[in-house]
Amino acid sequence: MPYRITPEDRIHVAEFRARPFGRHSPDLQRILNAMRGGPLAGKYVLVCTRPFREWKLARHPGRPGAPIEIVDGHVYGSREEAEWAVFRLRWKDLTGEDLN
């Protein structure tokens, strides 16, 4: 059975915010696995539009060959900022809770 994020998992959000890349604690890794699993259709993803300088938020179409849908108004100047945005959106999708 896949892992389901619980309200108690909120304590691991700060760890991701501080270090979105690299090794994570087992608890945070379990959360990330839950966020990255499941169907692709509609899942938030990042598109690098200017190497090392600009990332845009998009939604995955869920089928090979279909175009990625860029979400207007969501442009990020660092990969860390972009990853944090996706983390918050996926958290909201899976828990119904906003992260500020």
Secondary structure as UniProt FT lines:
FT   HELIX           7..12
FT   HELIX           13..18
FT   HELIX           26..36
FT   TURN            41..42
FT   STRAND          44..50
FT   TURN            51..53
FT   STRAND          54..59
FT   TURN            64..65
FT   STRAND          69..76
FT   HELIX           79..95
//
